[in-house]
Amino acid sequence: MILAFDTSGPHIAVCVLDGDTVCAASFDEMAKGQAEQLFPKIEDALAKAGAAYADITRIGVGTGPGNFTGIRISVSAARGLALSLGVPAIGVTALEAYALDAPQPVVSLVDAKRGNVYAQRFDTDPTEPVFTDAEGANPDGIATVTAQTAAHQIAVAIAKLAAVKSPQDAPPKPFYMRPADAAPSRDTPPRILA
């Protein structure tokens, strides 16, 4: 049984997958409060699936790209759960999730705000993901897929991909493609007196 979740955007998405059966799935728009609501949403999904934490054999987690805080929330939760349950956690990017089961070739897009996108082309030889302006994301003009046009809700796609990915090849670590908007001061820090 796979538990998957994602908070890389202004949402909480959760899925419980047993084999090929989606036992529970939810997607809630949420710009704030994801840290407080993630575990209640997970527990609700497990209850709807008639499952408990002890039934989980793998954890799939959305690793971004997207909101820095949201990515850290879900990745930290996945790592903690994996450690406490003794099961592997598998990281899946939003770009991979949106491209799942889309006719190929396809360019997967994630909104990066301010007219920019994260983009990755998927076909027999996928390209490396890029951070670019919206116009430069698809120079070949092939089909595109976004959250709104994806074949699966993001947590469902993460669960399906986590079922087949190797934990060694897909660790649950944040997938950042650009520097944070907020950064520590570059000034010399104050001297700490002993």
C-alpha positions in Angstrom: 0.0 0.0 0.0 1.4 3.4 -1.0 0.8 6.7 0.7 1.5 9.7 -1.5 1.2 13.4 -0.9 2.3 16.8 -2.3 2.3 20.3 -1.0 4.6 21.9 -3.6 1.9 24.3 -4.7 -1.0 26.1 -3.0 -2.6 22.8 -2.1 -2.5 19.5 -0.2 -2.9 16.4 -2.3 -3.1 13.0 -0.8 -3.5 9.5 -2.2 -3.6 5.9 -0.9 -2.9 3.4 -3.6 -3.3 -0.4 -3.2 -1.9 -2.1 -6.3 -3.7 -0.4 -9.1 -6.6 0.7 -7.0 -6.9 4.3 -5.8 -8.4 3.7 -2.4 -8.6 7.4 -1.4 -7.5 10.6 -3.0 -8.1 14.3 -2.2 -6.9 17.6 -3.5 -7.6 20.7 -1.4 -6.6 24.2 -2.5 -4.7 25.7 0.4 -2.3 28.7 0.2 -1.4 28.6 3.9 -1.6 26.1 6.7 -0.3 23.1 4.9 2.0 22.1 7.8 -0.9 22.0 10.2 -3.3 20.2 7.8 -1.1 17.6 6.1 -1.3 14.9 8.8 -5.1 15.3 9.3 -5.5 15.0 5.5 -3.3 11.9 5.5 -5.2 10.3 8.4 -8.5 11.1 6.7 -7.3 9.4 3.5 -6.1 6.3 5.4 -9.5 6.1 7.2 -11.3 6.4 3.9 -9.1 3.6 2.5 -9.7 1.4 5.6 -6.0 1.4 6.3 -3.6 2.4 9.0 0.0 3.6 9.1 1.1 0.0 9.6 -0.3 -1.0 6.2 1.9 1.5 4.3 4.8 -0.2 2.4 6.0 2.9 0.5 5.7 6.6 0.6 5.6 8.8 -2.5 6.3 12.5 -2.1 6.2 15.5 -4.4 9.6 17.1 -4.4 8.8 20.1 -6.5 9.6 22.3 -8.3 7.3 24.8 -6.7 6.8 26.6 -3.4 10.0 26.3 -1.3 8.1 26.1 2.1 5.5 23.6 0.7 8.2 21.4 -0.7 10.0 21.3 2.6 6.8 20.5 4.5 6.0 17.4 2.4 9.6 16.1 2.1 10.2 16.5 5.8 6.9 14.6 6.5 7.8 11.8 4.1 11.3 11.4 5.6 9.9 11.3 9.1 7.2 8.8 8.3 9.6 6.6 6.3 12.0 6.5 9.2 9.3 5.8 11.8 7.5 3.2 9.7 10.7 1.6 8.4 9.5 1.9 4.7 11.1 3.6 1.7 10.2 7.1 0.7 10.4 7.9 -3.0 10.6 11.4 -4.5 8.7 12.3 -7.6 8.8 15.7 -9.3 5.6 17.5 -10.4 7.0 17.5 -13.9 7.1 13.7 -13.9 3.7 13.5 -12.3 1.9 15.7 -14.8 3.5 13.8 -17.7 2.4 10.4 -16.5 0.2 8.7 -19.1 0.3 11.7 -21.4 0.8 10.9 -25.1 4.5 11.5 -25.9 6.4 13.5 -26.9 5.0 16.1 -24.3 6.4 19.1 -22.5 5.4 19.1 -18.8 4.9 22.6 -17.4 4.7 23.9 -13.8 3.9 27.6 -13.3 6.9 29.4 -11.7 5.1 32.8 -11.4 6.1 36.1 -13.0 5.7 34.8 -16.5 8.1 31.9 -16.0 7.7 28.1 -16.0 9.5 25.0 -15.1 9.5 22.7 -18.1 10.7 19.3 -19.1 10.2 17.3 -22.3 9.3 13.7 -22.0 9.7 11.1 -24.8 12.1 8.2 -25.4 15.0 10.4 -24.1 13.6 13.0 -21.6 15.4 16.3 -21.4 16.7 17.9 -18.3 14.2 20.2 -16.6 14.6 24.0 -17.2 13.5 27.2 -15.6 12.5 29.6 -18.4 10.1 32.2 -19.6 6.8 30.8 -20.8 7.6 31.5 -24.4 10.9 29.6 -24.4 9.4 26.5 -22.7 8.4 24.6 -25.8 10.6 25.7 -28.8 9.4 22.6 -30.9 5.7 23.4 -30.4 4.8 19.9 -29.2 1.9 19.1 -26.9 2.1 20.4 -23.4 0.6 19.1 -20.1 0.0 21.1 -16.9 -1.8 20.5 -13.6 -5.1 21.3 -15.3 -4.6 18.9 -18.2 -2.7 16.0 -16.5 -4.2 12.5 -16.8 -4.1 12.1 -13.0 -4.4 14.3 -9.9 -0.9 14.9 -8.7 -0.9 12.7 -5.6 -2.3 9.8 -7.6 0.4 10.2 -10.2 3.0 10.4 -7.5 1.7 7.1 -5.9 1.7 5.4 -9.3 5.3 6.5 -10.0 6.5 5.7 -6.5 5.2 2.1 -7.1 7.7 1.6 -9.9 10.7 3.8 -9.0 13.7 2.6 -7.1 14.2 4.3 -3.7 17.9 4.5 -4.4 17.3 6.4 -7.7 14.6 8.7 -6.4 15.4 9.9 -2.9 12.9 12.2 -1.1 14.8 15.4 -1.4 13.7 18.9 -2.5 13.9 19.6 -6.2 14.7 23.3 -6.4 15.4 24.8 -9.8 16.0 28.4 -8.8 17.3 30.3 -5.8 14.8 31.3 -3.0 13.2 34.7 -3.3 14.2 35.3 0.3 17.9 34.8 1.3 20.0 35.4 4.4 21.8 38.7 4.7 25.1 38.9 3.0 26.4 41.3 5.7 28.8 39.9 8.3 26.8 38.4 11.1 27.1 40.1 14.5 29.9 38.8 16.8 28.5 36.5 19.5 29.9 37.2 22.9 30.8 34.3 25.1 
